[in-house]
Amino acid sequence: MSELERDDPLPQLWGEHMKAKFPAGLRGREVEGEDLVLLDADVAGCVSSSLSSALDERRRGTLPRCIEVLEKVLLSIGDEDGTRYYERLYEMAVLAAGLGNVGD
């Protein structure tokens, strides 16, 4: 692991996320009025972009909304694998948005 990766957990989280399978029980499901597949895609697109360059204005605007939605969704998933999947997504969104360490 490089020194940069130790200082920034986002690349490691992204690698884990890319290897993870989308929770089958959540495919096609909405929680709190949010389509979980689309939420995953929105956050993943922003995170992927943030790893290669500075976020554009659209993505900088998308991440805070996604974070707010994830906070709401995480309370209602009710599936252990799904919760773990979306907790990682939340952590990546917070890091990509530059909002500091999750859990501080």
N, C-alpha and C positions, 0 to 999 in steps of 0.2 A: 504494500500500500504506500503510495507517495505521501509526502508531507502535506500536499494540498488536499488530498482525500481525507487525511486525518483531521484537518481544519474544517473541511466542508463535507458533511455527511451526504449531501445531495447526490453525488455520483454513485455512491454505494447503494443508497435507497433506490435510485433509478434502476440500477442493475438488478436488484432484487425484484423490483416491480415488473421489469421486462421478462423475468423468468417465471413470474407468478401467473397462474391461470385465473381468469376472471371467475369468481364464484358462480357456479352453475345455477344455484338457487336464486341468484339475483338478476340473471339475464332476463330482460324484458319487464323487469319490475320497477315500479315507481315507489319511492318513499318520500313522504311529505310533499307529494306533487312533483318530485324530481325524478327524471329518468336516470337510473344509475349508470347505464352504459354511456350515455351522453356526458354525464358528469365526469366519469372516468376519462373519456376522450378529451374533454375540455382541459382538465388538469394535466393530463399526459402531454398534450400539445404544448402547453405553456412551459412545463418542466423541461421537456426536450429542447425547446427553443432557448430556455435560460442557460442550458448547459453549453450551448455553442456560441451564444452572443447575448448582448443586452436585449431585454424584452422590448418589443415595440409597444406603442401606446395602447393598442387594442388588448394585448395580452396582459399588460400592467393593470388594465381595467377589469379583465376577466378574472384574474386570480383572487382579488378580495371577495368578489361575489361567490366564487367557488368555495372559498374558505368558509364563508357564512353558511352556505348550503351544506357543506360537509359537517359543520358543527351541529346542524339540525338533523341531518340524516343519520349521523353516528348514534344518536340517541334512540333511533327507531329501527335499525336494521334487524336486530334480534337473531343474528346468525353469527356464530363464532368466527368462521372463516371469512365471512363478509365483513365483519367488524374489523378484523385484523387487516384485511385488504384496504379498507377505506381509511383506517387509521394511518397506514403508510402513505396513502394518497394525500391525506390531510397534512401530514408532516412535510411531505415534498412540496405541497402548495405553499405552506408557510415559509419554508426555506427559500423557494424560488421567488417568492414575493419580497424576500429580504426583511421579514418581520421579526427576525431574531430567532432564538432557540425555542423550539416547541417545549412547552411545559414550564417555562420560566414564569 
